[in-house]
Amino acid sequence: MKAMVLHAIGWLLAEEERPKPVPGRGEIGIRVEACAVCRTDLHVVDGDLPDPALPLIPGHEIVGIVETLGEGVSRDMLGRRVGIPWLGHTCGVCPYCRVGDENLCDRPVFTGYSRDGGFATDVIADAAFAVPLDSHADPVATAPLMCAGLIGWRSLQMAGSAASIGLYGFGAAAHILAQICVWQQRRVYAFTRPGDLAAQELAISLGARWAGGSDEAPPEKLDAAIIFAPVGALVVQALAMVRKGGRVVCGGIHMSDIPQFPYRLLWGERQVVSVANLTRQDARNFFAIAPKAGVKTTTNVYPLPRANDALDDLRAGRFQGAAVLVPN
């Protein structure tokens, strides 16, 4: 198989030919059709997340076809289209797993971080954590839903019943979540990098009532704000925009330090919360809602050998929506 491999933090991914992996007990072998590129992949490659399992094939927004089965896996899975998300396996016995909070598992396995991911033509995954997908689904359009969509959905649940909601960082996750919020008749306000008119235009086209720079104020106070950009200073800015009793949700796995801020911004029972990973129930709930909401993804396709270009373009903010790698 072909794969793009990270050998050391900060290095470019190397294009390599490897033996096709063989699934073990409870695992499936998948022919990758598409793998979206997530900001978390940048955090892995750039060393923001500690101790990746090097050498490593990144990628955790995978869509593909099940071609091989490990021992104990139902033959019904053979030939099915599935999605493979960030959460690749949990222990099932820690205090968090026992109460259904598997996203907080003490001994998790993460796709494209602690096990090889989807920047390849083939990948192995735990069958129990594969997400069943419509056999007619477009792999490229669906791939960003496997993390940008799922984390956006979990972040929205953390935001509660907010009628007016701000989305900071209008990239892959926000452009999906905005469509769901509009479908739910919430008022969406999009915050982008100052001067990023292309992102602001995309937000308005998807139903946002207002779009502006993160240094601007929306026309009304927010019930909640969700921050997808990995910039700690945005927490302070968002707190200044939410009403009393409002909530600021940090939706990323990594963020720069939150600067010191006056207590008055938090006072009034405002809250700051974080989102960690996702659960299989999140996937079931999200994929039941997304078709009803008519979610469509904006994608930028790169052939697999151009994975480094896709990561660099994401890092520099050179495209709208999501980058997606395709093996062919």
PEFENZI-V907667 format. One record per helix or strand of 2 or more residues. SS is the DSSP state (H for helix, E for strand). FROM is the first residue (numbers start at 1). TO is the last residue. If there is no record, write none. Layout:
SS|FROM|TO ; SS|FROM|TO
This chain:
E|2|6 ; E|14|17 ; E|27|37 ; H|39|46 ; E|61|69 ; H|75|77 ; E|81|84 ; E|87|89 ; H|95|98 ; H|102|104 ; E|109|111 ; E|122|126 ; H|127|129 ; E|130|132 ; H|139|146 ; H|148|159 ; E|164|168 ; H|172|183 ; E|187|192 ; H|197|205 ; E|210|213 ; E|222|227 ; H|233|239 ; E|242|250 ; H|263|265 ; E|271|274 ; H|280|293 ; E|299|303 ; H|304|316 ; E|322|326
